[in-house]
Each structure stands twice: as structure tokens, then as C-alpha cells.
Amino acid sequence: MSSPKAASWWARAARPARPPLPLVLMVRAAVGMVVPLAVGLVAGRVDLGVFAGLGAMHATMNDRVEPGRLRVARIGSAVFASALGMLVGSVLQHADVDGFGLGAALTVTAFVSGALSATGPRGSAAGMLLSVSAALGSGMPLPGPWWAAAPMVVAGAGFVVLLGLPAGVSGRPAADPRNRALAAVFEALGRTLADLGTARAADSRQVLTARLNQLQDLLPGRGTTASGGFEAGIEAGIEAGIEARFEAALAATEAATGLLWARRAVPPEVAEVPVRLAAAVRRGGGEVGVPDWRPDTPSRQALDVALRAAAETVAGRAARLGTAPVPPPDPWRLRARLWSRPSVRYGLRVALCIAVGSAVTANWPLSKGYWVPMTIAFVLKPDLGSVFLRAVSRSVGTVLGVAVTAALLVLTTDRWALTVTAALCVALLPYASAAHYGLNTVVMTPMALVLLQLGGQSGAAEFWPRVLDSVVASAVVLLFGCLLWPERPRHRIEPRLVDAASALRAYLDAVTAGRADRAEVWLRRTAYRALADARQEVRQGLAEPPPTGRLAERWLPATAALERLGGAVAAFAAQIRFGGRVPDPAEVDRVRRALDELTAAARAHRPPTTAADRPTGPHDPARSALGRAADELETLLANG
């Protein structure tokens, strides 16, 4: 009989998310797939159409509803890596490299792919597609001429990019993805304020942090707008307006975080203000009134000031908060990150698995040997959650996907019907990817098999061996990428906690130094994002079997304590700005020492054994917010 803990991690692993239907992305994906395949059928060059369809699929996997420049950069980096991998694989196949040489080349490519994958979200997408396309190019029958595979991948992806250009055009406030994201931030802020003092408040604040991260991802840094001309001036004005609203929303979020930590609610009419702000943003602007509610604590005063500033910016007027807009959150610092220890370690992990998979395919007669390294690359993508869960889901999803494809081919093998099927599958991909990795595999497997069928590269009898290929690949990942990989959980969870503690320390230093400038805003958002990343890593770890799940559970109290410390620092900043409090150096040093001890514990792999008692009543505004946070941290570390 399984224990309750075992049942809980299995329940977490199997539970799918329920994202909203991304209809715009789904329609764009279907059209992006069906047109290249249809053109290939009409022109009698379905072989070229299949590779263009692969490019469209790779673009769809990285498509988002966002401004055109960010969208082109996201898709472009991923598709460039895909085309490069396809070229590498095509050269290997055209040169008729033997099994040893092919395995060595794919292993080297896998190392670069893995190192690239660990540099950030864009690197993760690019690295995975580099390895996947290299495997496909080395095994799929090439079109004529052989070198045309890579350009057709680019052409198919380029068509998807073109389809989305009208949606990324600025100048339509209600349709601008940034305004939609800003409205989502205000709505999440309203829910957080409404939930203050209840058991739902912490979850609401996590949703609010996620919405802020999504909005910040859509805001380019200053100086990215092209200069010159009337249109450039209009664009610059739009950028400045959105950034000003983001600044006000960020200040209101900081105040709400402090109120959450202090366990103090606000009147319902105040909690309703962000909801009305969201509606005004969706309309393109307008007046929103803020009630005269006479805030009586520093954090409440900070919230009042921020909400009034937000109302001014939504109405199109300037508002000063004493802070500055934040730089973009996810710079792709490739040169700094590519050869870092985490990147090299992950590159070695992927290379080891690909090397073992290539050795298996070289010594075991598989009809489509490239399916094994391709599956390994998909399963080892670093930012998709539990590798264990993905390996299991990949095998189960492939069985279901093959069954669906086999049933379809019993009904028809007409190429036009298969083209429509491929378009329907790729249309489901944006939703399936967000819902669950297993569902993603169920959708992607029929799409891949239908593309092979269209190119005359496979028959119905060869579909079930893909189940064996996927099982082999998943077994390689589980054995060599999980069970035999040294200190695997520590390389994921504890570095995130170190980053979060370090970011909080820097934010605290800025607050206690009395800085209300760009640096503090940047440090504040860096700290919030680092906390969100740490929480996400721990949450993903809880969905894995021991030892990862056990380690994640042991670090959960420290993660919660760091999040509460973030709220305490926000409340302390409000006390300094609105309550006239002067930082006590001894008190600040207590928190710094506690953060340093927690950082040292994470680096030494020593999680605290129990959690500190959480306060049950509202915080006394006459007492320093930092003092109570120091008490909690010291208690936590004393139990370590």
C-alpha cells in the first residue's frame, strides 16, 4: 500500500492544469501548418511541404501573444537553432556517416544543446530544437536537393511569424498584448486585496506575481524603439504610457505584499479599484475614482498613493512615485551563462543520454533510430517540470497517440485528410503544452506520425514501433539522466534558494539605504522573480518521487519563510517612506546574518528540519516589520 506522501506526489504529477483556450494561437497554428502542406501537395513537392510543416510546428511551440518585436525574437532564436540542427543532421546523412560517427556528432550537438538550454527560457527552446532537428535531419528521408530541408524549416516558421504580425501591431490600445497583460495584473491585484486576511491570500499573491512577470516580459528596455519619424514618436509615447502604468501597478503590488504579510485587510471599495482600473485599461483609458478611505498604517498609505498614481496613468496623466521603470526581466546573457557550471553540467547530462541512446540505436535494429535521440531531447528540456514525470508521460502519451493515429489511418489515408488532421493536432498544441506534458505528447505524436505518412516515410505498420522507441528513450533518461546523475535534486532546488536569498538581501540593502531609484525597483522585481522561481522549483520537486520529492518537502518551510520575508521588507519600506521609521542597524544586521546562514545552509545541502511558527494576528505598525521577520528566520535556522 502506498503511503499518503507517495500518493500525494503521484496526485501532483498526474493533475493537469486548466489554462484558458488560446484561440488566437490555435487558429494561427492551424493555418501555419495547413498552408505549407497544401502548397506542397498542389505543387507535387510534399517532401518540401513536410519540412516546412516541421518549421511551422517549431514556430508554434514558441509562439506567444506579445508585441511583434519580442515575438520575432523569441521564434527567430528557436527556429535558427532548429534550422542549424536540421543542417547538421542533413550533412551527416548526406555524407553517409557510420553509426559511431553519427553518435559522436549527435553527442557533441547534444552537449551544446544542453548547455544552451540552461541559459534561460529562450535558450531552453533553442537548445531543445537544435538537438531535435539534428536527430530528425540525420534520419528522415531528405528532400531534393538534400540541403533544402533547413531552408524549408525556416520558410514554414516564417509563414507563422507573418500570420501573427497584425496582432503585434502597436497603436490599438485595447488589442495591445501589453495592455491586456496590464489589465490581468490589475485584476490579480484586486483579487489579492479582496483576499487579504483570508486563507486564499497567499495563493492570490502568487498569481499576482506571475501576472507581473508576464507583463514585465512584454516590456522592452528603454532605447529599443527606433528613433526618427512621426510613427516612432507615437510608439515611444505608447511605451512610456505602458511603463508608467506598470510602475504604478508594481508599487501597488509592493504595498499589497506588505499588507498580506501584516495580515491587514482593506475596505471592499478599495479592493474594487484595481478591477475598475483593469476595465479602463481594456477600454483604452478613462477616469477611475479612488475612495477617500483614510489609510491608517504605512502599508495602507503606500497602497493609497500607488492606486491614485495608477488611476492617473490610466487616465493618461503623468504620475510620480519616486521610482523608475524596470529593465526587461529576461535578458539572454548568452556569453555569461553558456559556459557557467550549471550550463556545462546540464550539457553533459544531455550529452550522456544522447550518447547512450545513439549506442542503443546503433546496436539494436530500430526502424526509425532517430526517434530515440529526438525523444530524449524533448524529455530533457529543463524548464518543463519533472523529468521523471515527463519520461513516464512520454511513454504513456506515445501509446495513446499511436493508437489515435492507427485508428485514423484505418478510416482514411487520403493526403488531404491527413493534412487537415495535422493542422488540427498543431492547433491543439498551444493548449496541450500549457495543460500537461502527457497531453502534449498525445497531441504531438499523431502530428509527427501524420507528417511521416504524408512524406511517404512510414506506413501504418511502422507506427507501433514508435512506442518501443519512446520507451527506450524514456528508460535512458530515467536511468542515466535521473537515477545515475549525481546530486540531481541539489542542482535544481538549492541554487534557486540561494538566488532568492541573495536577491532579497540586495533588496533589503537598497530599502535600508533609503534608495528610491531605478536600482531599488530592479532589485525589488529581481527578488520577487527569484522567489517565484524558487517556489516553482520546489513545487515541481514535490511532484517527483524520492529523493527529489523528499528534498523539496524539506526545503518548503524555508521557501515560505523567504516569501514572507519579501513581504516584511515591502512593509518595512512602507514604514520608512510613510511612517518615518529609521532603520536600526542591529536589526538589519540580524536579517542579513539570517539570510547569509540560510544561503550557507543551501550551499551545504542542509535544509531546516522544521518551520518557524507563523504569526496569527495582525502586525503592530508601531513595531518594525523587519524585527518580526528576523525573529521568524532565526527560529527557522535554530531548528535546522
PyMOL commands that set and color helices and strands:
alter all, ss='L'
color gray80, all
select helices_A, chain A and resi 4-14+23-43+46-61+68-94+99-117+121-139+146-164+166-168+173-175+177-195+201-217+230-262+268-271+273-283+298-314+334-337+341-363+371-379+387-411+415-435+437-454+460-462+465-483+493-512+518-542+548-579+585-603+625-638
alter helices_A, ss='H'
color red, helices_A
deselect
rebuild
show_as cartoon
